[in-house]
């Protein structure tokens, strides 16, 4: 039986791939500091979602999703900084839209999971 499609898992993996591409472009533009911060936080979102999927309890699942949400917010910060300071030539508008959607989804997952834990 095929695995059930997991939207947040797919979105965070695709986002990580886009962040890696942006990191490589920024490196070519000689921007090394913010790009490394963004690479770390932007790829960490999906890694934490993967860990949450393999969680051993509801509490562990919620904790990992909460970390993913925080990493997404950090990524949004670095993307905004790149965009508003014009440090890089690369366009970050699409990535900002994508990370905002990821944050909304993760926030809903965390709220729902916390509610389920509290009602158990």
N, C-alpha and C positions, 0 to 999 in steps of 0.2 A: 504494500500500500504506500503511495507517495506521501511525503511529508506535507503537512498543512502549510499553506503559504503564510509567512509571517511578515507583515508589512514593515514593522519597525526594524526588523532584522535586515530586510532588503534595503530599506532607505538608508540605514546607518552604514551599511557596507558600501553602497553607491556613493554616499557622502565621503567616506574615507578615501575612496578611489579619486574623487574630485579634489580632495585636500592634498593628496600626494601629488597630483598633477600641478596644482597651484604652488605647492612647495618647490617643485622642480623649476617652475617658471620663475619664482621669486629668487631662488638660488642663482639662476642665470642673470637676474637683474641685480645681483650682488646684495640682496637683502637676506641676512642670515639669522638675526635675533628673533624677530616676531615670527618669521616663517617656521622656525623650530618649535616655538611655543604652540603655534597653530597646528603643526604636524602632530605634536604629542596629544593635544586635547582633541583634535578632530578625528584621529584614528582611535582614540580611547573610547569614544562613544559606543561604537560598534562592538569593541572588545568587551565592554561591560554589559551590553545587551546579550552577547553570546554567553557570558558567565551567568547572567540572570536566567537565561533559558535552561541552563544546566543546574540551577539552584536546588539545594537539598531541602529547602523549606520556603513557605510563603514569605517569612520574614527576610530570609536571605535574598529571595527574588526581588522584594521591594527595595532592599538596601542597594543591590547592584543597579537596579533601574534608577534609583535616586542618584547614584554616582554618575550614571550615564547622562542624566539630566543636567547635573552640575558641569560635566565636561562639555556638554552642548552649549550651555550658557557661557562658559569660558571661550569656546570657539567663536561664538557670536561676538564677544568682546574683541577678540583679535581681528576678526573680519571687519568689524566696524572701524577699528583703529587703522587698519590698512586702507580702508576705503576713504575715511575722512581726513587722513593726513596725506593722502596721495603719495605714499612712500613707494608703492609699486604701480607698475603700468597695468597689471592684470586686473580684470573686472571681477569684483567680488559680489556684485548685486544678486546674481542667481544663487550663489552659495548662502548669502544672508537670508534669502527667501526660504531656501531649503532647510537651513538650520532652525529657523523660526518654526517651521512646520514640525520638525523633529522634536523641538522643545515642547510644542503643544501636545503631541502624541505622548511623549514621555511623561509629561505632567499628568495627563489623563490616566495613564497606566499606574503611576505612583499613587495618585489619589484613590483610584479604584482598589488597588492592592492594599493600601492602608485601611480602607473602609472594610474590606473583606477580613483582614486580620482582626480589626476591632470588633467585628460582628461574629467572630468564631468563638 
